[in-house]
Amino acid sequence: MKDMITDPQLILASQSPRRRYLLEQAGLTFAVIPGTFDEDSVQLTDPADYVKTLAKAKADEIAGQYPDSWVIGADTIVTIDRSVLGKPGTPDDARHMLEKLSGQSHCVFTGYAIVCKNQAACVCDAVKTEVQFKNLTPDEIDWYVQTGEPFDKAGAYAIQGMGTFLVRRINGSYTNVVGLPVCEVIEALLGMGVVTMNAANAKGLTV
């Protein structure tokens, strides 16, 4: 794949359409090159440390292939009662996750890393958002599971999709729950000189 692509200046090392959408909405131009890093190879520790480790590993993998590029890696998990809720594999998995979240508060952690190998540059951090669900009825859970939306989402819901009706309130970054803390990522890119503000650019950011 690398042989077919001229090294882009900015790369998103994720296949998540949500992360891609968020960065596009922020006015960035970038390539999308997902990696193959095995997330199961990383032992679960403190949630913030865990997502930072995964985000950096994902960014490092692609940065090794494109050492002149700036690479963004990210990982998101949902935690409740010291348990981590991943992506449900079956309707029953999704149903059980939603039952666990119903009427409760949980935390969403997203780690992000920005890496450029040839400049020996790296920023890596994690953002936490608290989310409170409404009390869900069995019919609401069954309906939502049948939409199919939960199956590629950590915690079995999408706050930016039909799952928006599940959420009573949030405390913290909304985009973090979607999959990428855009404010913090853009601040880091600006601070590292990867992007600049350009008044002549309608969207305001130049890579």
C-alpha positions as CSV (number, residue, x, y, z in Angstrom):
1,M,0.0,0.0,0.0
2,K,2.8,2.4,0.8
3,D,4.3,2.1,-2.7
4,M,1.0,3.4,-4.1
5,I,0.9,6.5,-1.8
6,T,3.1,9.6,-1.8
7,D,3.9,10.2,1.8
8,P,1.1,12.5,3.1
9,Q,1.9,15.2,5.7
10,L,-0.8,14.1,8.0
11,I,-2.2,10.5,8.5
12,L,-5.1,9.2,10.6
13,A,-4.1,5.7,11.6
14,S,-7.7,4.5,12.2
15,Q,-10.5,3.0,10.1
16,S,-13.1,4.6,12.3
17,P,-15.5,6.7,10.1
18,R,-16.3,8.8,13.2
19,R,-12.8,9.9,13.8
20,R,-12.4,10.6,10.1
21,Y,-15.6,12.7,10.1
22,L,-14.5,14.7,13.2
23,L,-11.1,15.7,11.7
24,E,-12.7,16.6,8.4
25,Q,-15.2,18.8,10.2
26,A,-12.2,20.5,11.8
27,G,-11.0,21.4,8.4
28,L,-8.0,19.1,8.2
29,T,-6.7,17.4,5.0
30,F,-5.2,14.0,5.7
31,A,-4.8,10.4,4.5
32,V,-6.5,7.5,6.3
33,I,-4.1,4.5,6.7
34,P,-5.4,2.0,9.3
35,G,-2.8,-0.3,10.9
36,T,-2.9,-4.0,12.0
37,F,-1.7,-3.6,15.6
38,D,-3.1,-6.4,17.8
39,E,-5.0,-4.6,20.7
40,D,-5.2,-7.9,22.6
41,S,-1.4,-7.8,23.0
42,V,-1.7,-5.0,25.5
43,Q,-2.7,-5.8,29.0
44,L,-5.5,-3.8,30.6
45,T,-4.2,-1.5,33.3
46,D,-5.4,2.0,34.4
47,P,-7.9,3.0,31.7
48,A,-6.1,6.3,30.8
49,D,-2.7,4.5,30.6
50,Y,-4.3,1.7,28.6
51,V,-5.8,3.9,25.9
52,K,-2.6,6.0,25.6
53,T,-0.5,2.8,25.2
54,L,-2.9,1.6,22.4
55,A,-3.0,5.0,20.7
56,K,0.8,5.3,20.6
57,A,1.2,1.8,19.4
58,K,-1.2,2.4,16.5
59,A,0.5,5.7,15.6
60,D,4.0,4.1,15.9
61,E,3.1,1.3,13.5
62,I,2.1,3.7,10.7
63,A,4.8,6.2,11.5
64,G,7.3,3.5,11.0
65,Q,6.1,3.1,7.4
66,Y,5.8,6.9,6.8
67,P,8.6,8.4,8.9
68,D,8.3,11.9,7.4
69,S,4.5,12.1,8.1
70,W,2.7,13.1,11.2
71,V,0.5,10.2,12.3
72,I,-2.6,10.3,14.6
73,G,-3.5,7.2,16.5
74,A,-6.4,6.8,18.9
75,D,-8.3,4.3,21.0
76,T,-11.6,4.6,23.0
77,I,-13.0,2.5,25.8
78,V,-16.1,2.6,28.0
79,T,-15.7,1.8,31.7
80,I,-18.3,1.2,34.4
81,D,-17.9,-0.3,37.9
82,R,-14.2,-1.0,37.1
83,S,-15.3,-3.1,34.1
84,V,-14.4,-2.3,30.5
85,L,-17.1,-2.6,27.8
86,G,-15.7,-3.3,24.4
87,K,-17.6,-3.8,21.1
88,P,-20.5,-6.3,21.4
89,G,-20.1,-9.4,19.3
90,T,-23.8,-10.5,19.4
91,P,-27.2,-9.0,20.1
92,D,-27.1,-10.6,23.6
93,D,-23.8,-8.9,24.3
94,A,-25.2,-5.5,23.2
95,R,-28.3,-6.1,25.3
96,H,-26.3,-6.9,28.4
97,M,-24.1,-3.9,28.0
98,L,-27.1,-1.5,27.6
99,E,-28.8,-3.1,30.6
100,K,-25.6,-2.4,32.6
101,L,-25.4,1.2,31.5
102,S,-29.1,1.9,32.0
103,G,-29.7,4.6,34.6
104,Q,-26.0,4.7,35.5
105,S,-23.0,6.9,34.9
106,H,-20.0,5.6,33.1
107,C,-16.7,6.9,31.8
108,V,-15.4,7.1,28.2
109,F,-11.6,7.3,27.8
110,T,-10.0,8.2,24.5
111,G,-6.2,8.1,24.2
112,Y,-4.6,9.9,21.3
113,A,-1.0,10.1,20.0
114,I,0.6,12.2,17.4
115,V,3.9,10.9,16.1
116,C,6.6,11.9,13.6
117,K,9.5,9.4,13.5
118,N,12.0,11.5,11.6
119,Q,11.5,14.5,13.9
120,A,11.5,12.3,17.0
121,A,8.3,14.1,18.0
122,C,5.4,12.6,20.0
123,V,2.5,13.9,22.0
124,C,0.4,11.3,23.8
125,D,-2.5,11.9,26.2
126,A,-5.9,10.7,27.3
127,V,-9.3,12.5,27.8
128,K,-12.1,11.3,30.1
129,T,-15.8,12.1,29.7
130,E,-18.5,11.1,32.2
131,V,-21.8,10.0,30.6
132,Q,-25.1,9.4,32.3
133,F,-27.8,7.2,30.7
134,K,-31.5,7.4,31.1
135,N,-33.4,4.5,32.6
136,L,-34.0,2.2,29.6
137,T,-37.0,0.0,29.2
138,P,-36.6,-3.5,27.7
139,D,-38.5,-2.4,24.6
140,E,-36.1,0.6,24.1
141,I,-33.1,-1.7,24.5
142,D,-34.5,-4.3,22.1
143,W,-35.4,-1.6,19.5
144,Y,-31.9,-0.1,19.7
145,V,-30.2,-3.5,19.4
146,Q,-32.3,-4.3,16.3
147,T,-31.1,-1.1,14.6
148,G,-27.7,-2.7,14.3
149,E,-26.0,0.5,15.5
150,P,-24.4,-1.0,18.7
151,F,-22.2,-3.6,17.0
152,D,-19.0,-1.6,16.1
153,K,-19.2,0.8,19.1
154,A,-17.5,0.5,22.5
155,G,-20.2,0.2,25.1
156,A,-22.7,-0.7,22.4
157,Y,-24.0,2.8,21.6
158,A,-23.3,5.8,19.4
159,I,-23.9,9.1,21.0
160,Q,-23.8,10.8,17.6
161,G,-26.3,8.4,16.1
162,M,-29.7,6.9,17.1
163,G,-28.1,6.2,20.5
164,T,-28.3,9.9,21.3
165,F,-31.7,9.2,23.0
166,L,-30.0,7.0,25.5
167,V,-27.9,9.8,27.0
168,R,-29.3,12.0,29.8
169,R,-26.2,14.2,30.2
170,I,-22.5,14.3,29.8
171,N,-19.7,16.0,31.7
172,G,-16.7,16.7,29.5
173,S,-15.9,16.5,25.8
174,Y,-18.7,15.4,23.5
175,T,-16.3,14.5,20.6
176,N,-14.3,12.4,23.0
177,V,-17.4,10.1,23.4
178,V,-17.7,10.0,19.6
179,G,-14.1,8.7,19.4
180,L,-11.6,11.6,19.3
181,P,-11.2,14.7,21.6
182,V,-11.0,17.2,18.8
183,C,-10.2,20.2,20.9
184,E,-7.1,18.5,22.5
185,V,-5.9,17.0,19.2
186,I,-6.1,20.3,17.3
187,E,-4.4,22.1,20.2
188,A,-1.6,19.5,20.0
189,L,-1.3,19.8,16.2
190,L,-1.1,23.6,16.5
191,G,1.5,23.4,19.3
192,M,3.7,21.1,17.3
193,G,3.5,23.3,14.2
194,V,1.8,20.5,12.2
195,V,-1.2,22.8,11.3
196,T,-1.5,26.6,11.3
197,M,-4.4,29.0,11.3
198,N,-4.9,30.5,7.9
199,A,-7.4,33.4,7.6
200,A,-7.4,32.9,3.8
201,N,-8.6,29.4,4.2
202,A,-12.4,29.2,4.7
203,K,-12.0,26.4,7.1
204,G,-9.2,28.1,9.0
205,L,-6.6,25.3,9.3
206,T,-3.7,24.5,6.9
207,V,-1.7,21.4,7.2
